[in-house]
Amino acid sequence: MSSTHLVLHDPEGHLDTELPLDRELHKALVKAVLGCTGNPSLPPADLQQIALLLTGTARAVAADVRRAADLLPEDHAARALADVVLEEASRRLSVPPDGTARCAQNRARLVRALYERLDRLAGVAPQAAMAP
């Protein structure tokens, strides 16, 4: 299975590696955000930070989905479905996050969907090529 990584901004070139994302942490955050019903008591600034974290996670996982999908033949059904999921992710990520519970929950749903797609691709893509 592919390992999702976070690429840091490094204009001086001091970092020559990617840092792995903590998938379990993000899964727990997604679960917590989606578990909130009604109006959470978090201030908008906290909701904004949660949405930003989930946005970064979604972008990183989407990049892994793209890499995994690109390993498949053009006419493979899993690649076609990944393309649809990535187009939807791109559309949703084009809207800047705001400090609302609705935005944080939408980003959480997106992260969950991208991880699910990545897991499905891991089952059909060449394993050696997907290793980090």
Steps between C-alpha positions, in 0.01 A plus 500: 500500500617853431621719781367853492760769550499870573732708288635799691582837349879502497638784287855448628496130416586384851245222492545227246224271619128492553350461844231231531156619605357346813205316348365384837500858630312618193251213522433594863454866404262404217301284740483778760399765248235281341377392843406856593131560459328832524705810559839421661619728775834559328590856405519577126881531520526140625264376230710690245815325624331160485382572145852611401654184644248285317557698180873429513433136574254477211754650259772257612274195479367615162859510373549140617173398332624660176834316520328168570245551222775590253649153553191343345424470129301790353194281447496344849168551683674586829698774325185647350332507840809656657489771233139578593585514871802723430296738284245533779779552754654771284165675466436487874854609590475801267266661754701657782427353844308714745438492872178300496415152621347426160830574323699289747255212454515527122880485512481202737270316256741577219801365693304185583401449135857553379643250749233250395591546134871466581434176684300361208775596257755327721311178439532520121816703430845341465624477858871548432438827321277634781757461777632831637 
